[in-house]
């Protein structure tokens, strides 16, 4: 091993030993202050064997943290220190509960969560909770409704602290890794500056997105080949940065001078994905997505910036074509549906109909009305405008709406051996749009059936909370990955496993459902695990 590597290893070991000692020393210092306060205000408490024993253990551990070469031991041995600290602190707390020694549990919890990640965080909170509750049981404290919050406050607080520490440590570690990578890149860049300077132009010209770099005076210093091609295809000189006229996303309104991308970039603005159209209406046109980042000197002074543009013409045209297709199909569906409704109304006006036939026609008319409303929602979802679904709020019973939806879906469920369980046993009254809530529940149950396994199970339930209710629809289906869950409510999104199957769908139902729930003042969320199942939870206020 080289001398350099020996020095690096020695430095690493020293950092570990120092970190262990410092973590233990912080707890010892805090405990020393507590002992001093106890000696001054409650001298008798110091003589309690639990108080004295816990303090002695922590001070002994502090000495051990200073002399033991922890870096040479297995990493798991370090966890013994904070775990024993937890036991000692609980003993101190039992010796004198009025001093608030339980707050010292924050130190070992932070230590375990920061050093051992999720395992340490969970272990520390579990050990603290078990010891606190066990000690309360051993001293014979009566368990009442008034005592339950006291037993939960400290464990819950420690759980939040452990979670915060874990999140902060992960973020800090990622930032540290990123900074380390950047430092390594900077070191390499300093050694190879001349070579990178020679290859920079070729690299920039090889990419397919336009790059324009400019100094603090606003004069461009780098214009790559892709950006020059964006300009030359409209008869502009290669040296130009922007055409005389740029159009907004509506393709007809020109950008004012102070809103043009290059003007904003040279003004020091930072922006992302600003869409501009090049070319005159009726002629050849392209759409660019432009982003800009300002550059600063080491002292923080403005030092120009970079503007990057990407051709998104094909993407925009594809999205528009997709929405046009959905709108066209929806329009085509609306015409026969209107005719069906008209003839059903005429049929229902016939007074000679027997009761059974009239009942069936009324069911058909009701469902045709709902289908027509769904077609209208498809048109709304496919529109480029920010339209909202029309709502009509009245007093309604969510339990009855759910029961009707379940009854309508039982036939489809029975064909695959799926059991729908309705756990709603009492009326759930709220001020809402009952028709729209039926649409939401229909969509959730329909999805739970379609994406379930054979002979699976669907469960529908409601939980009443203060001021709102939570409607849950769970299934035992194929589940969703974490990435799919983040995109599930995007328009037209369908999971990878579903796209490769024979299950049909438009990818609009959940988008519309969440919009309906949000129009009620609530929200629709999903939790899922691959191969286990999916649960949708709709939170709906009881009143507007």
Legacy VTK file of the C-alpha trace (Angstrom):
# vtk DataFile Version 3.0
C-alpha trace
ASCII
DATASET POLYDATA
POINTS 544 float
0.000 0.000 0.000
1.357 3.408 -0.986
2.130 6.128 1.578
-0.705 8.214 0.155
-3.257 5.450 0.670
-1.881 4.778 4.187
-2.408 8.423 5.093
-5.920 8.422 3.646
-6.820 5.271 5.619
-5.392 6.731 8.827
-7.371 9.916 8.269
-10.552 7.911 7.703
-10.041 5.943 10.919
-9.366 9.128 12.856
-12.563 10.692 11.540
-14.617 7.657 12.655
-13.096 7.638 16.153
-13.559 11.367 16.481
-17.192 11.204 15.302
-18.027 8.449 17.821
-16.467 10.360 20.691
-18.103 13.649 19.747
-21.544 12.035 19.493
-21.170 10.487 22.942
-19.624 13.644 24.388
-22.668 15.723 23.400
-24.937 13.418 25.387
-22.567 13.392 28.353
-22.399 17.198 28.379
-26.185 17.526 28.289
-26.538 14.940 31.036
-23.939 16.753 33.168
-26.029 19.914 33.015
-29.073 17.880 34.037
-27.192 16.323 36.975
-26.070 19.781 38.130
-29.642 21.054 37.975
-30.875 17.996 39.896
-28.165 18.441 42.535
-29.125 22.096 43.049
-32.909 21.834 42.997
-33.594 18.188 43.881
-30.531 16.786 45.704
-32.416 13.708 46.891
-32.988 12.628 43.272
-29.239 12.181 42.719
-29.192 9.417 45.331
-31.794 7.317 43.525
-30.014 4.153 42.334
-31.657 4.329 38.898
-30.706 7.964 38.427
-27.178 7.439 39.674
-26.729 4.173 37.770
-27.917 5.664 34.458
-25.608 8.676 34.841
-22.679 6.440 35.711
-23.258 4.223 32.669
-23.296 7.200 30.286
-20.109 8.677 31.752
-18.386 5.283 31.528
-19.499 4.982 27.902
-18.087 8.439 27.230
-14.721 7.284 28.506
-14.972 4.163 26.386
-15.818 6.265 23.354
-12.600 8.207 23.895
-10.209 5.254 24.291
-11.639 2.404 22.221
-10.411 2.322 18.563
-13.890 2.026 17.075
-12.634 2.302 13.510
-10.891 -1.079 13.903
-14.034 -2.846 15.132
-16.968 -4.007 12.991
-19.309 -1.138 12.244
-22.179 -2.758 14.133
-20.285 -2.473 17.434
-20.657 1.286 17.345
-24.427 0.863 17.625
-23.958 -0.534 21.140
-23.096 2.917 22.477
-26.369 4.701 21.570
-28.443 1.611 22.423
-26.935 1.432 25.910
-27.360 5.207 26.151
-31.086 4.751 25.528
-31.347 2.211 28.364
-29.377 4.481 30.688
-31.486 7.547 29.855
-34.707 5.632 30.538
-33.225 4.600 33.902
-32.368 8.236 34.675
-35.895 9.224 33.696
-37.356 6.601 36.014
-35.125 7.865 38.827
-36.593 11.364 38.494
-39.355 11.897 35.948
-39.792 15.588 36.771
-36.435 16.619 35.258
-37.483 15.757 31.696
-34.544 13.416 31.147
-36.533 11.647 28.473
-35.697 14.474 26.091
-32.088 13.252 26.134
-33.278 10.284 24.045
-33.021 12.687 21.116
-29.213 12.277 21.126
-28.986 8.479 20.617
-31.946 8.572 18.208
-30.188 11.159 16.048
-26.961 9.160 16.313
-28.528 5.869 15.207
-30.634 7.447 12.458
-27.754 9.487 11.087
-25.142 6.727 11.221
-27.123 3.578 10.461
-29.844 4.941 8.158
-33.354 3.495 8.120
-32.401 0.472 10.239
-30.944 2.693 12.926
-33.904 5.083 12.836
-36.485 2.312 13.211
-34.429 0.461 15.843
-33.900 3.557 17.970
-37.561 4.583 17.968
-38.757 1.033 18.676
-36.307 0.538 21.566
-37.185 3.918 23.075
-40.922 3.280 22.785
-40.717 -0.239 24.246
-38.566 0.892 27.171
-40.740 3.926 27.914
-43.965 1.928 27.819
-42.434 -0.980 29.762
-41.119 1.328 32.453
-44.540 2.975 32.738
-46.104 -0.473 33.133
-43.574 -1.586 35.741
-44.148 1.443 37.963
-47.854 0.705 37.845
-49.111 3.827 36.116
-52.855 3.375 35.377
-53.713 3.321 31.661
-56.464 5.885 31.079
-57.612 8.047 28.198
-55.826 10.988 29.794
-52.538 9.077 30.135
-52.453 7.755 26.559
-51.329 11.090 24.973
-48.499 11.309 27.498
-47.323 7.842 26.544
-47.430 8.703 22.856
-45.991 12.230 22.751
-42.347 11.305 23.353
-42.273 8.238 21.037
-44.029 10.183 18.281
-41.613 13.100 18.766
-38.650 10.736 18.574
-40.115 9.160 15.437
-40.354 12.572 13.769
-36.807 13.433 14.849
-35.511 10.125 13.493
-37.337 10.681 10.210
-36.020 14.218 9.906
-32.495 13.064 10.714
-32.718 10.241 8.206
-33.980 12.590 5.492
-31.401 15.241 6.283
-28.592 12.686 6.385
-29.638 11.214 3.045
-29.871 14.645 1.484
-26.543 15.675 2.971
-24.932 12.462 1.781
-26.258 12.982 -1.717
-25.102 16.578 -1.702
-21.730 15.525 -0.367
-21.427 12.905 -3.078
-22.408 15.445 -5.694
-19.915 17.965 -4.343
-17.241 15.283 -4.302
-17.972 14.431 -7.928
-17.888 18.087 -8.856
-14.588 18.517 -7.040
-13.135 15.536 -8.889
-14.391 16.895 -12.192
-12.897 20.279 -11.407
-9.552 18.723 -10.606
-9.596 16.788 -13.859
-10.669 19.906 -15.709
-7.755 21.877 -14.324
-5.304 19.209 -15.446
-6.821 18.839 -18.889
-7.941 22.386 -19.580
-6.117 22.650 -22.866
-7.487 19.363 -24.184
-11.061 20.236 -23.174
-10.725 23.627 -24.792
-9.822 21.932 -28.054
-12.687 19.447 -27.879
-15.398 21.762 -26.516
-16.433 23.043 -29.891
-16.794 19.542 -31.336
-18.813 18.342 -28.350
-21.249 21.243 -28.573
-21.657 20.803 -32.280
-22.369 17.080 -31.877
-25.486 17.538 -29.750
-28.927 17.987 -31.305
-30.084 20.847 -29.071
-29.093 24.450 -29.564
-26.661 26.112 -27.171
-25.936 29.828 -26.917
-23.465 31.148 -24.348
-23.032 34.872 -23.757
-20.995 37.145 -21.531
-22.116 39.700 -18.987
-22.297 42.273 -21.776
-24.958 40.165 -23.548
-22.741 39.343 -26.527
-22.877 35.680 -27.519
-19.581 33.805 -27.185
-20.684 30.321 -28.278
-23.369 29.381 -30.812
-23.343 25.685 -31.678
-24.233 24.062 -34.976
-27.728 22.931 -33.922
-28.759 26.461 -32.976
-27.395 27.845 -36.228
-29.449 25.268 -38.145
-32.602 26.429 -36.341
-31.956 29.895 -37.790
-30.704 29.061 -41.295
-33.743 26.953 -42.221
-35.739 30.211 -42.095
-33.270 32.133 -44.244
-31.554 33.845 -41.316
-27.772 34.302 -41.093
-25.814 31.817 -38.982
-24.725 34.602 -36.649
-28.305 35.428 -35.617
-29.519 34.276 -32.223
-33.265 34.791 -32.739
-35.523 35.599 -35.706
-37.178 39.029 -35.790
-40.526 37.536 -34.737
-41.190 34.726 -32.253
-44.678 33.404 -31.590
-46.217 32.222 -28.311
-47.593 28.681 -27.820
-50.894 29.725 -29.460
-48.782 30.109 -32.670
-50.319 33.477 -33.577
-49.374 35.979 -30.836
-45.867 37.454 -31.185
-43.673 37.706 -28.097
-43.070 41.289 -26.935
-39.427 42.313 -26.915
-39.076 42.083 -23.128
-40.553 38.538 -23.079
-38.318 37.055 -25.775
-36.048 34.236 -24.491
-32.694 35.835 -25.316
-33.712 39.169 -23.788
-34.811 37.419 -20.592
-31.652 35.303 -20.513
-29.334 38.305 -20.924
-31.319 40.051 -18.175
-30.219 37.323 -15.779
-33.489 35.395 -15.633
-33.641 31.659 -14.997
-36.467 29.828 -16.771
-37.336 26.382 -18.104
-39.253 25.034 -21.099
-40.422 28.318 -22.583
-42.135 27.285 -25.846
-41.618 29.546 -28.864
-42.658 29.070 -32.495
-40.381 30.040 -35.361
-41.745 30.735 -38.820
-44.775 32.592 -40.126
-48.315 31.137 -39.913
-49.140 29.020 -42.932
-45.478 28.365 -43.705
-42.802 26.021 -42.411
-42.674 26.268 -38.621
-40.891 24.643 -35.710
-41.409 24.836 -31.952
-38.496 25.231 -29.564
-38.445 24.623 -25.821
-36.002 27.170 -24.425
-34.318 27.169 -21.016
-31.792 29.607 -19.606
-29.357 29.687 -16.706
-27.392 32.743 -15.526
-23.676 32.371 -14.745
-21.864 34.120 -11.912
-18.271 34.727 -10.921
-16.662 33.298 -7.800
-17.654 36.516 -6.025
-21.297 36.097 -7.064
-21.328 38.825 -9.701
-23.266 38.236 -12.962
-21.061 36.707 -15.641
-23.361 36.036 -18.583
-25.298 32.834 -19.014
-26.322 29.929 -21.222
-29.482 29.443 -23.256
-30.463 25.967 -24.460
-33.197 25.247 -27.020
-34.692 21.923 -28.068
-36.931 21.120 -31.046
-40.275 19.920 -29.636
-42.348 20.283 -32.816
-43.002 16.562 -33.145
-44.009 16.249 -29.493
-46.450 19.180 -29.612
-47.982 18.001 -32.879
-48.346 14.467 -31.511
-50.095 15.704 -28.358
-52.374 17.913 -30.410
-53.165 15.059 -32.788
-53.951 12.802 -29.845
-56.291 15.356 -28.284
-57.928 16.024 -31.642
-58.524 12.300 -32.066
-60.085 11.998 -28.609
-62.237 15.074 -29.223
-63.292 13.763 -32.650
-64.220 10.337 -31.301
-66.104 11.931 -28.396
-68.057 14.132 -30.800
-68.919 11.091 -32.876
-70.139 9.291 -29.754
-72.240 12.240 -28.622
-74.441 12.198 -31.748
-75.704 8.587 -31.480
-76.017 8.932 -27.706
-78.248 11.969 -28.120
-80.384 9.978 -30.542
-80.549 7.032 -28.144
-81.672 9.323 -25.330
-84.327 10.864 -27.531
-85.820 7.543 -28.522
-85.680 6.297 -24.934
-87.610 9.360 -23.804
-90.203 8.750 -26.509
-90.482 5.123 -25.462
-90.914 6.086 -21.818
-93.736 8.443 -22.777
-95.755 5.418 -23.954
-98.341 4.864 -21.208
-99.037 1.321 -22.382
-95.627 0.048 -21.235
-95.731 -2.546 -18.499
-93.801 -1.853 -15.292
-90.968 -4.282 -16.052
-90.279 -2.836 -19.502
-90.487 0.738 -18.169
-88.002 -0.111 -15.411
-85.509 -1.514 -17.928
-85.915 1.499 -20.205
-85.361 3.848 -17.258
-82.136 2.029 -16.389
-81.013 2.329 -20.010
-81.924 6.031 -20.044
-80.056 6.685 -16.789
-76.924 4.959 -18.009
-77.155 6.698 -21.388
-77.266 10.024 -19.516
-74.203 9.037 -17.557
-72.415 7.919 -20.717
-73.214 11.235 -22.384
-71.769 13.075 -19.368
-68.635 10.949 -19.555
-68.241 11.789 -23.224
-68.491 15.467 -22.288
-65.744 14.919 -19.700
-63.561 13.323 -22.362
-64.009 16.424 -24.441
-63.039 18.541 -21.451
-59.956 16.435 -20.739
-58.882 16.508 -24.381
-59.302 20.261 -24.689
-56.235 22.487 -24.702
-58.154 25.029 -22.648
-58.337 24.934 -18.861
-61.954 23.889 -18.659
-63.522 22.563 -15.478
-66.162 19.899 -14.988
-69.547 21.373 -14.074
-70.551 20.510 -10.503
-73.942 20.519 -8.735
-73.760 20.251 -4.937
-76.628 18.737 -2.931
-77.091 16.639 0.175
-76.328 13.007 -0.701
-75.525 9.671 0.928
-72.098 8.335 0.002
-73.003 4.889 1.321
-75.974 4.652 -1.054
-73.895 5.898 -3.992
-71.211 3.310 -3.261
-73.800 0.530 -2.924
-75.337 1.403 -6.294
-71.920 1.449 -7.930
-70.993 -1.898 -6.397
-74.267 -3.441 -7.575
-73.641 -2.205 -11.110
-70.134 -3.740 -11.116
-70.946 -7.133 -9.596
-71.662 -8.795 -12.944
-68.285 -7.789 -14.383
-66.590 -8.896 -11.166
-68.347 -12.259 -11.039
-67.172 -13.105 -14.558
-63.598 -13.204 -13.188
-64.491 -14.638 -9.783
-63.721 -11.340 -8.030
-65.529 -10.606 -4.769
-66.530 -7.008 -4.016
-66.744 -6.364 -0.287
-68.752 -3.361 0.909
-67.706 -2.433 4.455
-69.918 0.679 4.598
-72.624 -0.160 7.122
-74.187 3.228 7.896
-75.311 6.290 5.923
-72.560 8.808 5.152
-74.189 12.171 4.508
-72.294 15.008 2.890
-72.834 18.021 0.650
-71.490 16.984 -2.726
-72.285 16.227 -6.350
-73.686 12.708 -6.058
-73.546 12.089 -9.804
-69.847 13.001 -9.942
-69.022 10.954 -6.857
-70.748 7.978 -8.509
-68.503 8.586 -11.509
-65.413 8.514 -9.244
-66.487 5.338 -7.436
-67.448 3.637 -10.719
-64.014 4.400 -12.115
-62.132 3.199 -9.014
-64.095 -0.045 -8.726
-63.890 -0.665 -12.469
-60.098 -0.263 -12.336
-59.907 -2.501 -9.266
-61.715 -5.219 -11.232
-59.845 -4.784 -14.516
-56.381 -4.775 -12.956
-57.093 -7.480 -10.379
-56.087 -11.123 -10.469
-58.513 -13.950 -11.111
-60.592 -14.765 -8.016
-59.283 -11.624 -6.366
-60.945 -9.243 -3.964
-62.075 -5.616 -4.008
-62.889 -3.790 -0.783
-64.845 -0.509 -0.537
-64.945 1.371 2.759
-65.474 4.789 4.325
-63.837 6.306 7.386
-65.414 9.378 8.945
-63.052 12.063 10.243
-63.477 15.606 11.538
-65.125 17.597 8.792
-64.463 15.084 6.016
-64.645 11.428 5.035
-62.123 9.058 3.471
-63.394 6.712 0.781
-61.037 3.792 0.084
-61.124 1.276 -2.741
-58.565 -1.516 -2.389
-57.778 -4.485 -4.588
-55.497 -7.504 -4.629
-54.304 -6.828 -8.171
-51.059 -6.444 -10.049
-49.999 -3.251 -8.279
-47.918 -0.298 -9.460
-44.271 0.650 -9.203
-43.222 3.852 -7.417
-42.490 5.548 -10.741
-45.900 4.592 -12.138
-47.595 5.957 -9.023
-46.024 9.377 -9.581
-47.425 9.508 -13.132
-50.718 7.713 -12.566
-52.893 10.843 -12.632
-51.371 12.284 -15.794
-53.653 12.396 -18.804
-53.526 9.266 -20.983
-50.959 7.572 -18.752
-51.143 3.789 -18.625
-48.770 1.554 -16.695
-46.196 -0.476 -18.607
-47.698 -3.818 -17.612
-51.166 -2.670 -18.676
-50.031 -1.413 -22.090
-48.588 -4.841 -22.838
-51.804 -6.620 -21.814
-55.225 -6.966 -23.402
-56.820 -4.603 -20.856
-58.299 -1.609 -22.623
-58.444 1.946 -21.304
-57.923 5.576 -22.243
-55.826 6.745 -19.301
-58.296 9.569 -18.583
-60.489 8.072 -15.874
-58.194 8.726 -12.913
-57.355 12.217 -14.161
-61.048 13.109 -14.289
-61.722 11.377 -10.969
-59.029 13.332 -9.151
-60.284 16.557 -10.734
-63.790 15.793 -9.435
-62.522 15.090 -5.906
-60.414 18.244 -5.919
-63.401 20.263 -7.089
-65.064 19.049 -3.893
-62.146 20.452 -1.896
-60.497 17.083 -1.286
-57.893 14.940 -2.968
-57.381 11.478 -4.459
-54.158 9.601 -3.676
-52.831 6.132 -4.374
-50.647 3.643 -2.533
-49.562 0.432 -4.181
-47.044 -2.396 -4.225
-46.193 -4.596 -7.186
-47.823 -7.997 -6.930
-49.700 -7.032 -3.738
-52.443 -4.623 -4.749
-53.497 -0.989 -4.904
-55.483 1.296 -2.618
-57.062 4.573 -3.731
-58.099 7.014 -0.991
-60.448 9.910 -1.758
-60.675 12.568 0.953
-63.959 14.474 0.651
-65.150 17.327 2.923
-68.602 16.854 4.439
-69.619 20.356 3.395
-68.412 22.884 0.829
LINES 1 545
544 0 1 2 3 4 5 6 7 8 9 10 11 12 13 14 15 16 17 18 19 20 21 22 23 24 25 26 27 28 29 30 31 32 33 34 35 36 37 38 39 40 41 42 43 44 45 46 47 48 49 50 51 52 53 54 55 56 57 58 59 60 61 62 63 64 65 66 67 68 69 70 71 72 73 74 75 76 77 78 79 80 81 82 83 84 85 86 87 88 89 90 91 92 93 94 95 96 97 98 99 100 101 102 103 104 105 106 107 108 109 110 111 112 113 114 115 116 117 118 119 120 121 122 123 124 125 126 127 128 129 130 131 132 133 134 135 136 137 138 139 140 141 142 143 144 145 146 147 148 149 150 151 152 153 154 155 156 157 158 159 160 161 162 163 164 165 166 167 168 169 170 171 172 173 174 175 176 177 178 179 180 181 182 183 184 185 186 187 188 189 190 191 192 193 194 195 196 197 198 199 200 201 202 203 204 205 206 207 208 209 210 211 212 213 214 215 216 217 218 219 220 221 222 223 224 225 226 227 228 229 230 231 232 233 234 235 236 237 238 239 240 241 242 243 244 245 246 247 248 249 250 251 252 253 254 255 256 257 258 259 260 261 262 263 264 265 266 267 268 269 270 271 272 273 274 275 276 277 278 279 280 281 282 283 284 285 286 287 288 289 290 291 292 293 294 295 296 297 298 299 300 301 302 303 304 305 306 307 308 309 310 311 312 313 314 315 316 317 318 319 320 321 322 323 324 325 326 327 328 329 330 331 332 333 334 335 336 337 338 339 340 341 342 343 344 345 346 347 348 349 350 351 352 353 354 355 356 357 358 359 360 361 362 363 364 365 366 367 368 369 370 371 372 373 374 375 376 377 378 379 380 381 382 383 384 385 386 387 388 389 390 391 392 393 394 395 396 397 398 399 400 401 402 403 404 405 406 407 408 409 410 411 412 413 414 415 416 417 418 419 420 421 422 423 424 425 426 427 428 429 430 431 432 433 434 435 436 437 438 439 440 441 442 443 444 445 446 447 448 449 450 451 452 453 454 455 456 457 458 459 460 461 462 463 464 465 466 467 468 469 470 471 472 473 474 475 476 477 478 479 480 481 482 483 484 485 486 487 488 489 490 491 492 493 494 495 496 497 498 499 500 501 502 503 504 505 506 507 508 509 510 511 512 513 514 515 516 517 518 519 520 521 522 523 524 525 526 527 528 529 530 531 532 533 534 535 536 537 538 539 540 541 542 543
